[in-house]
Amino acid sequence: EYNNVKQLLLFIFLVYCLSSTFAKTLKTLDDCFEYALESNLEIKEKELDYKLSDLEFKNEKRQFLPSIYINNINGISHTHKPISEDKNDSHYIYGNASINVSMPLWSASVQRINIKNKQLINSYNLHSLHVKELEIKIEITAKYFSCLIANEGYNIAKIDVEKQEKIEEQSKKLFAIGKISTKDMNDAKINLLQAKESLLEMKNIADKAKLELANYLAIDTTHISFSSDFFVDEN
């Protein structure tokens, strides 16, 4: 019965995820944490395990608590006592109440063991949930900062290209007036080409890092936009 309920709830959650559209754009590390913990199927499964085991544990404890029953009966008795020639009717109100306390057998060791087992299972499920959440946060953090490092490398390469373009442009002017040799002019062109190759390589690394993070979160890369210059411009 436990597994049937669990599978049904997980199925409902999966259908919801597949049918719903992703509207939020992830901009911070906390955004990534929040989305992952809300949408990760393993997390939902462990949350469900904990909630169900917690419910079973509480129900088991409730069965072991004493039960109190209160019964209350009220009525009127009517008696007739002649005092003189006149008749005097007297009415007496009576009540009857009882309290019954049903105590479980404290020698019922099997029941106590069941409660302890339920408690251990519940504690394990809660611990397992926290461990999984931590694992996911660690993995996301690693991929997130890989994106930061890769994008920083791209930005540095982009600055170098801009620098080499200026040098190459200046070299053309100096070569035109005979201030530098043909070798110097060619060196400037080569340096610019190497800078552009490095820029393309860093772009690929940054795009790959972004894709790895998006794949781990199971979303499209278009839903990741940490800042205006965080990732490489797709255009």
Disulfide bonds with the S-S distance in Angstrom:
none
